[in-house]
Amino acid sequence: MKIAVVGTGYVGLVTGTCFAETGNNVICVDIDEQKVERMRNGEVPIYEPGLKPIFDRSIREERLHFTTNLAEAVKDAQVIFLCLPTPPGADGQADLSAVLKVAGDLGEIIEDYKVIVNKSTVPVGTADRVTEKVAANAKVDFDVVSNPEFLREGAAVDDFMKPERVVVGTSSEKAAGVMKDLYGPFVRSGNPIIIMDERSSELTKYAANAMLATKITFMNEIANICEKVGANVDNVRRGMGTDSRIGKRFLFAGIGYGGSCFPKDVQAIHYTANEMGYNFQILDSVMKVNESQKISLIPKITKYFGEDLTGKTFGVWGLAFKPETDDIREAPALYLLDELVKRGAKLKAYDPEAVETFKAAASERINANTEYVDRPSKAKVGADALVICTEWNEFRVSDLSHFHNYMDSPVVFDGRNLYDLEKAREAKITYISVGRPEVHVD
């Protein structure tokens, strides 16, 4: 099948590359000329495990192409995927300007029947708005389909190639048939392609992410209670997670969620609810708790060192919002590090992939007070304490006894609960985590 993908951000590039991997002829279009040229030369502009090999193979076998010309991209395409940014405004409303602009342009240039697919995460009713925009100029038949993505950064290629389900929102039997043919190779093991109306499809993506964000936030609240009553959130998590009605996933306490999806999608569904006159009280709490959770290590740090951190140096492990990505959008580290430097601290920060993206997004205040280092050990040298913001696997296997080789009196504030409390006690380090008893050196 011939496919056009409009937008080569995280979703667009993974979508285009994975469709090319299954034999489709894919042309990706982006307005950024330099980015397009880099991709033509074999450069993957995002970090995503497993993407580079299939990207290279698809280019080499001439199934994956790039252009800045929208008309060229869609001329022969049977299916056009819109993978465009929908960032939240100050009020949480999703900005659809890029999606609607391209929809209007498509109406002027399509010359035969097309299936136009909203792959971007968009509010309920967007398919109707896109249809209106295209129809205002189109002289041929077309269908607009909602097909939300459910990709986890760090596992996006596997998620796309082996989806748990594919959600397709359309009232057109013709478009539904095209989408079933397109996704057929990805669901050969029997996972469902779920056909529904467009509005239900649009809401499904928001509902799924809002539920996961709520689950994370609930566990962070439980962790905060554990600290008050002397319980251990790891034990509570195991006791809860073995209940099949609850499940084991998304029950890990920490310093809050971030990224490009959960914050934006929770805000967007909350905005939609308000617009409809409905008070979505659970999401009010989810957003409020998550904001405070991002800096929940600060009271623990100031309790230990005092409010004035002038003269103190903190090593930092992890800047990305989660492991296996260089994405720092809404990363807790952005907020936590800012609070530390406000109090006079100096920082030595390490991340395996996200240093450059973090530098670009961080405030001038953070960058002016941070030394970015290229090895985790360097972040510990001379530090008064180590702060862990991201649960990269390479941090999990650290020998805690070796902390004494770099730090005079090792103190660790762990926002991701990486280490066993007894091992911290045996290593004679002060270890303060989330929702668990503190370990102090006698």
N, C-alpha and C positions, 0 to 999 in steps of 0.2 A: 504494500500500500504506500502511496505517496503522502507524506505528512509535512506540514509546516508547523514550526514551533515559534511563537512570537514571544521573545524575551528569553535571555540566556542567563538568568540568575540561577539560584540554587535549584528551584523546581524545574525550570525550563531546560537546563543543561542535563540534569539527570533524566528527565522525561525523554528528551530528544535522543540522548545516547542509548538509553535502554530500548527504545523502539527501533533504533538502527541495529542494535545487537541482534534482534529477532528477524532481521532481513528486510525491514522497511527502508524506503528511501526517504531520508529526513533532511530537511533544510531548516536551519535555525536562523532567525533574523533578530538583530539587535541594532539599536541606534548608535552604540558606542563603536566607532570605526577602529580604534586601537585594540579594543577587546576582540572584535571580530578577526582582526588580522592575527592576533596572538593565537586564537583558537585554530585558525587556518594553518598556523605553523606548528600545531600540535601541543599548545600550552593549555592546560586545564586551569581556569582562573579561580577555582575554589578547591579547598581540601576536602575530599570525601573518599574514604577507603573503598578501593575496588573500582573506582570510576576511570582512572587513567588507562588501565589495560583495554577496556572495551571501547573507550574513546579513541585510543590509537588504532585499534583494529578496525573500527567503523570508518575512520578517515582513510586508512590504508586501502580498505576494500571499497571505497568510494560510495558508502551508504550514508555518510554524515557530512553535511555541507553547511557553510555559513555565509551570510550576506547581510548587508545593511538595507537592502532594497525589499520593502514589503511586497510590492507587486510581483517581483521576481520569485519571492518565496512562496506565494500562494497561488500563482498562475496554474500550476498543474496539480496542486495538492487536493486530495479528496477530503482530508480532515485538517482543520486548523486549530491548534491548541493555543489558547491565550494564557501565558504564564507570566503575567505582569505584576509589578508590585502594587499592593493595596495597603499602604501604611496607615496607621491610625492617626487621626487628628487629635488635637488637645482634648476633645470631648469623647474620644474613643471611637468615633465614627470612621469606618474604612473609607479611604480616599480612592474613588473609582475613576479618577480622571484619566489615568493611563489606559485602563480597560475600555472606557467609553470612547476615547479618542481613536484607538485602533479599530473599534467596532464601526465607527463612522467611516474611517478610511476603507475598511473592507467592503462596505456597501458600494463604494465607488469603483472598486477594482475587480470584484469577483465577476467572472464571465459564465460560470456554470454552477450547478448545484454543489454546495459545500456543507459539511458538518462543522460548525464552529463550536469549539469546546472551551468552556470556562474551567481552566485547571487552577487558576488562582483562587485563594480563599476569599469568597465574596459574600456580602450580606444577602439575606433572603430577598428575592425580587430582582436580583441582578440579571438573571436570564431574560426576564421581561424587558429590562432596560436595554440590554445588548440587542435584543431582537428589534426593538424600536429604532435604535441607532442604525443598525444595518439596513433595515427595511426602508428607512428614509431615503436611501440612495440606490438600493439594489434593484436590478432589473431581472434577476433570476431567483429561483427558489433556493432556500437554505434552511437549515435547522440549527438552533442553538441548544447546546447540551450542557448540563452541569456535571462535572466529573472531578470531585474534590480529591486532592492528594492526601495520603496518609503516610508520609515519609518521615522517618526519624533521622535527624542529622547524625552522621556516624554509621548509619546502617541503611542509608537510602537506596543504594543499589540493590541490596538483598530484598528490601521492602518492595521495591518496584518489580523485581523479577519474580518474586514469590509472594504476592499480596495475600493477606488473610481474606480480603474481600475487595471487590471493585464496585464502587457506587456510581450509578449512571442515572442522572435525572433528565428525562425527556418524555414528551407526550407523542413523539413521532416514532412509529414502528420502523420506518426506514432508517432513521438515525440510530435507533436501538440496535438494529441489525448490523449496521456498520461498526458500532462500538463493540458488539459481541465478537465480531470477526477480528477486530483489532486486538482485543484483549484475550482472545482465545488461547494463544500460546503461553500466557502467563498463569492460567488457571487449570492446567491440564490435570493437576492432582485433585481437582474437585472443589476447590474453594469457589464461593459464589460470585457471580456478577449480579448485583442487585439492581433491578430496574425500578425506578420510582418517579414521582413527579419532580419537576425542577426545584420547587420551593423546599420540599422535604430533603432533597439531596443537598441543597445549600445549607440548610440548618443542621444536617447530620454532621458535617465537619466541625462546626462550632460547638455542637453538643458534645461530641467526642472529646475535643480538646478541653472544654470547660469541665467535663467530668474528671479527666486526668489531673488537671490543675487543682481541682477541689480535693481529690484524693491525696495529692502531695501536701496540700495546705493543711488538711485534717491531721496528717501524721506529724507535721511540724507543730501544730497545736498540742497534740498528744506529747510530743517531745518536751515542749515547754512546761506541761504539767508534770512530766516525769522529773524534771529538774526541781520542781517545787516540793514533790512528795518523796524524793529519793528513790524513784524507780529507774529502770533501765529501758530505754525505748527499743533497743535491739531485742530484748526478751518480749516486750509487748508486740513488736512487729511479728516475731515468729509465732506467737500465740494467735494473732489475728490472721496471718497469712495462710495458715493451714486450713482455715475455713474456706471451703470451695465457693461460698457465696461472696467472699471478699477477694480472694486471690492474693498471690505473693507480690505482684508487680506494683510499682509506684507507692511503696510503703516505706521508703527510706527517708528518714528525717535528714534535714540539712539546712542550708542557708537560703532556701527559696529557689523557685524556678525562674528561668530567663529564656532567652532565645527569640527567634523570629515568629514563633507560633503561639505558644500559650499566652503570653501577655497580650498580644494583639487580638487574639481570638476571644479571650475572655472579655476584653474591653468592648469588642464589636458586638457580641451577643448581649452584653449588658446595655449597650447603647440602643440596640434594636428593641429590647424589652422596654426601656424607658420611653422610646418613641411610640410604642404601642400602649403606653399608659400602665405598664406592668412593672411592679417593684420586685426585681430579682434579688431577693435578700441574701441568698447564699453567696452569690457572686460579689455582692458588696463586701462581705466578710473575706472572701478569698483574696480579692485585690488588696484590701487593707492589711491582712495578715502577711501576705507575701512581701509587701513593701517593707514592713518592719522586720521580717525575717532576714532580709538581705543584709541587714546591719546588726543582726542579733549577737554577733561575736563582740561587738564594740563594748557593751557593758561588762563582759567577762574580761576583756583586755584592760579596760580602765579600772576595774576592781583590783586587778593584779598589779598594774603599773602606776595607777593614778590617772587623773584626767589629762594632765599635761604630759605629752609624750615626746617633748623636745629632748633631743639627745638620744632617743631610742631608735634602733634600726630593726625593721621587721623583714624577714625573708618571706616571700610569697610564692607558693606553689599553685599554679593554675590560674589562668585568666579567662579562658573560654567559658561559656555558660554551661558546657558539659564536655566530657571527653570525646575524642575522635572527631573534633571539628575545630575550625579556626574562627567560628562565629562568636562574636562577643556582644551581640545585641541583647540588651537588658541583662547582661551578665552580672551576678551579684558582686563580682570583683570590682566592677566599676564604682559601685556604691560604697563598698567596704573600704577600698583603698582611699577613696576621697575622704571618708570620715577619719581615717588614720592620719593623713597628711594635714587635715584641718587642725589636728591636735598636736602638730609639730613633728610627726614621725618621718623618718627616711625609710625608703623601701628598696629591696633587692628582689626583683620579680623574675620568675621563670615559667614558661609554658612551652610544651613541645611544638605547637603549631601557631599559637594565636598572638605572639608578641607584636608582630607588625600590625595586625588588625586592631589590637588593643591600643597601641600607640596612636593610631589614626583616630580612634574614637575617644580616647581619654582626654580629660581636661588638661589645660596647660599646667594647672597646679599639680596634678598627679605626675605628669611627665617630668616636670622640673625637679621633683623630689624622688624619682624612681630611677634606679640603675637596672636596666634589663640585662639579664645574664643568660648564657647559653648552656648552662648545665645546672641541674637541681642542687648539686653540692655547693655551687657558688652562691646560691641564695642563702645558704646557712652560714657561710663564713662571716664571723664577727657579728652575727645577728643576735639581738636580745631575745627574740622569739621567732617562731615560724608560724605563718598563717596559711592554712590549706583551703583553697576556694573551689578547686575542681578535682574530681576523682579519677585522674588519669591512672591507668594500670601501673605505669612505671613507679608511681608513688606508693602503691599498695605493698610492694615487695621490699621496701626500704628496711634495712636492719636498724632498728631503733637504737641499739647500743652504739652505732657509729655516729649518732648525733653529737656525742661527746667529743668527737674528733674535730668538729667545726664550731661548736658552741660551748662556752664556758659552763653555763648552767642551762641545759636545754629546756625550753618551754615551747609547747606546741598548742596552738589553737586550731582545732580541726573542724572545719565547717562541713565535712563530708563523712565523718565517722569511719575513717579508713583502718584504724588500728584496734587491736584487742587491748582491753584495759589492763589485763594481767601482764601482757608483754610490755606495755608501757611502764608498769610498776617495776617489773624485773629489770628494765633498762635504766631505771632511776631517772626518768624524765618527768617533768610536770606536763600533764596531758589533759587538756580541757576540750571537750567535744560538745555534741548537741544531744540533749535528752538523756545523758548518761552521767554516772557519778564522776566527779573530777578526781584525777590522780595527782597527788602532790608528793614531792620528794621530802622525806623527813629530815 
